[in-house]
Amino acid sequence: MRFADGPSVHCEVHVEAGVPRVWGLVTDIRLPALLSPELQRVAWLDGADGPLVGACFEGYNSHQQLGEWRTVSHVVELDEQRVFAWVVTDADGRYGEPTSDPANSMASWCYELEAEGDGTRLRQSALMGPGRSGVTLAVERWPDREEEIVTFRMKELRAGMKATLRGIKALAEGRS
């Protein structure tokens, strides 16, 4: 697995709650900060108070190897009670030239919801790149270990996604 291939990861879970309940949780951008091992806090920017295409929010992250950093995310898709997607940009230039261009994002994230019986099938996905990130810095430093670096990061993202989905499931099902 190489960075230029646009590596992605996705996880899903069945939630014993209706789509409207699950939608309310996945569109609460503050919730993942309570569930994720990396994301620490999140806030809407520029007067936004909820997801709309074009709305932006900042996220503060912490990682054992990378330290702490801020990102700015842009909502790029919102299909009510079906899809909530955003791209993450390096607005502060931590990994290279500062960018707020969604086309040069560090990553793309998405929640997809689908009615399944009396509950909801919830999918979360992440696509790395095409912009610079901590992964690209590591690959530049150790180019001979690119596949190992990308595989390790995908494993970290999968673990974080599983934790987030377990937390959303527990909250939606009233087991928190």
DOPATOR-284406 format. One record per residue (C-alpha): residue in three letters; residue number from 1; x, y, z. Coordinates in Angstrom, 3 decimals, padded with zeros to 6 digits. Layout:
! DOPATOR-284406
  residu  num         u         v         w
     ALA  NUM         X         Y         Z
...
! end
This chain:
! DOPATOR-284406
  residu  num         u         v         w
     MET    1   000.000   000.000   000.000
     ARG    2   001.499   003.294  -001.125
     PHE    3   000.405   006.855  -000.346
     ALA    4   000.008   007.729  -004.041
     ASP    5  -002.594   004.950  -004.339
     GLY    6  -004.966   006.915  -002.098
     PRO    7  -005.263   004.366   000.706
     SER    8  -008.627   004.168   002.408
     VAL    9  -010.225   002.435   005.337
     HIS   10  -013.855   001.846   006.243
     CYS   11  -015.768   000.277   009.084
     GLU   12  -019.452  -000.326   009.657
     VAL   13  -021.828  -001.326   012.385
     HIS   14  -025.522  -002.154   012.743
     VAL   15  -027.192   000.196   015.215
     GLU   16  -030.482  -000.778   016.876
     ALA   17  -031.891   002.723   016.458
     GLY   18  -033.621   004.552   013.654
     VAL   19  -031.807   006.592   011.050
     PRO   20  -032.958   009.967   012.498
     ARG   21  -031.424   009.132   015.902
     VAL   22  -028.128   007.969   014.369
     TRP   23  -028.046   010.967   012.000
     GLY   24  -028.318   013.339   014.947
     LEU   25  -025.263   011.725   016.509
     VAL   26  -023.028   011.554   013.422
     THR   27  -023.712   015.174   012.500
     ASP   28  -022.742   016.346   016.004
     ILE   29  -019.115   017.141   015.156
     ARG   30  -018.164   017.365   018.846
     LEU   31  -019.087   013.741   019.533
     PRO   32  -016.057   012.066   017.887
     ALA   33  -013.759   014.081   020.153
     LEU   34  -015.333   012.241   023.079
     LEU   35  -014.852   008.848   021.416
     SER   36  -011.687   009.085   019.308
     PRO   37  -008.180   008.420   020.617
     GLU   38  -006.736   011.182   018.379
     LEU   39  -009.313   013.943   017.933
     GLN   40  -009.377   016.106   021.074
     ARG   41  -011.892   018.888   020.369
     VAL   42  -013.892   020.370   017.515
     ALA   43  -015.734   023.648   016.856
     TRP   44  -017.694   025.129   013.973
     LEU   45  -016.094   028.152   012.305
     ASP   46  -017.353   031.377   010.727
     GLY   47  -020.710   031.361   012.510
     ALA   48  -021.725   027.863   011.379
     ASP   49  -023.649   025.912   013.990
     GLY   50  -024.346   022.715   012.092
     PRO   51  -023.487   020.798   008.962
     LEU   52  -024.132   022.499   005.629
     VAL   53  -022.166   022.043   002.431
     GLY   54  -019.392   024.631   002.551
     ALA   55  -019.445   024.984   006.357
     CYS   56  -016.080   024.641   008.088
     PHE   57  -014.980   023.358   011.467
     GLU   58  -011.650   023.131   013.210
     GLY   59  -010.324   020.052   014.916
     TYR   60  -007.519   019.720   017.413
     ASN   61  -005.636   016.447   017.341
     SER   62  -003.034   014.736   019.475
     HIS   63  -000.820   011.806   018.504
     GLN   64   002.035   010.184   020.394
     GLN   65   004.509   010.496   017.489
     LEU   66   003.193   013.670   015.826
     GLY   67   002.320   015.815   018.824
     GLU   68  -000.607   018.224   018.606
     TRP   69  -002.024   020.076   015.608
     ARG   70  -005.080   021.867   014.258
     THR   71  -006.954   021.110   011.068
     VAL   72  -009.770   022.865   009.236
     SER   73  -012.435   020.655   007.700
     HIS   74  -014.891   021.559   004.962
     VAL   75  -018.278   019.877   004.622
     VAL   76  -018.359   018.654   001.017
     GLU   77  -021.465   016.466   000.967
     LEU   78  -024.651   016.446   002.981
     ASP   79  -027.553   014.259   001.962
     GLU   80  -030.012   014.487   004.869
     GLN   81  -030.062   011.274   006.918
     ARG   82  -027.891   009.488   004.323
     VAL   83  -024.417   011.041   003.859
     PHE   84  -022.249   013.453   005.826
     ALA   85  -018.783   013.973   004.302
     TRP   86  -015.934   016.409   004.882
     VAL   87  -012.333   016.957   003.848
     VAL   88  -009.525   017.903   006.215
     THR   89  -007.067   020.645   005.276
     ASP   90  -003.789   021.848   006.751
     ALA   91  -004.775   025.499   007.117
     ASP   92  -001.854   026.205   009.471
     GLY   93   000.818   024.643   007.259
     ARG   94   002.010   022.060   009.766
     TYR   95   002.953   019.616   006.987
     GLY   96   003.901   022.016   004.194
     GLU   97   002.370   025.086   002.598
     PRO   98  -000.821   026.157   004.401
     THR   99  -003.897   025.227   002.404
     SER  100  -007.636   025.598   002.768
     ASP  101  -008.239   024.064  -000.644
     PRO  102  -010.527   021.029  -000.299
     ALA  103  -008.967   019.587  -003.485
     ASN  104  -005.630   019.378  -001.650
     SER  105  -006.958   017.807   001.542
     MET  106  -004.963   015.674   003.951
     ALA  107  -007.891   013.264   004.148
     SER  108  -011.554   012.799   003.307
     TRP  109  -014.033   011.408   005.823
     CYS  110  -017.591   010.197   005.398
     TYR  111  -020.505   008.730   007.336
     GLU  112  -023.155   006.842   005.378
     LEU  113  -026.437   005.705   006.900
     GLU  114  -028.924   003.200   005.553
     ALA  115  -032.106   001.850   007.111
     GLU  116  -031.647  -001.828   007.968
     GLY  117  -034.634  -003.575   009.495
     ASP  118  -035.651  -001.586   012.562
     GLY  119  -032.176  -000.101   012.825
     THR  120  -029.447   001.595   010.827
     ARG  121  -026.365   000.399   008.981
     LEU  122  -023.709   003.031   009.776
     ARG  123  -020.531   003.168   007.687
     GLN  124  -017.549   005.404   008.308
     SER  125  -014.750   005.798   005.787
     ALA  126  -011.536   007.739   005.419
     LEU  127  -009.360   008.319   002.378
     MET  128  -005.793   009.491   002.846
     GLY  129  -004.487   012.375   000.722
     PRO  130  -003.915   013.743  -001.749
     GLY  131  -002.416   016.599   000.313
     ARG  132   000.512   016.492   002.690
     SER  133   000.139   015.058   006.184
     GLY  134   002.126   013.376   008.910
     VAL  135   002.194   010.289   006.710
     THR  136   003.882   012.144   003.861
     LEU  137   006.486   013.537   006.274
     ALA  138   007.255   010.035   007.541
     VAL  139   007.444   008.625   004.019
     GLU  140   009.852   011.402   002.985
     ARG  141   012.045   010.628   005.975
     TRP  142   011.953   006.835   005.480
     PRO  143   011.031   006.215   001.818
     ASP  144   012.069   002.570   001.996
     ARG  145   009.393   002.032   004.705
     GLU  146   006.479   003.649   002.849
     GLU  147   004.238   000.579   002.788
     GLU  148   004.875  -000.078   006.477
     ILE  149   004.122   003.560   007.362
     VAL  150   000.889   003.667   005.343
     THR  151  -000.251   000.280   006.683
     PHE  152   000.444   001.409   010.257
     ARG  153  -001.554   004.621   009.769
     MET  154  -004.460   002.710   008.234
     LYS  155  -004.439   000.422   011.275
     GLU  156  -004.542   003.459   013.592
     LEU  157  -007.413   005.018   011.647
     ARG  158  -009.360   001.738   011.678
     ALA  159  -008.943   001.435   015.460
     GLY  160  -010.140   005.016   015.957
     MET  161  -013.111   004.474   013.655
     LYS  162  -014.110   001.294   015.476
     ALA  163  -013.979   003.137   018.807
     THR  164  -016.090   005.970   017.395
     LEU  165  -018.667   003.624   015.866
     ARG  166  -018.916   001.605   019.107
     GLY  167  -019.545   004.859   020.995
     ILE  168  -022.182   006.067   018.529
     LYS  169  -023.891   002.670   018.664
     ALA  170  -023.931   002.714   022.478
     LEU  171  -025.335   006.257   022.594
     ALA  172  -027.955   005.586   019.916
     GLU  173  -029.083   002.413   021.651
     GLY  174  -029.204   004.159   025.034
     ARG  175  -026.320   002.152   026.508
     SER  176  -023.899   005.009   027.221
! end
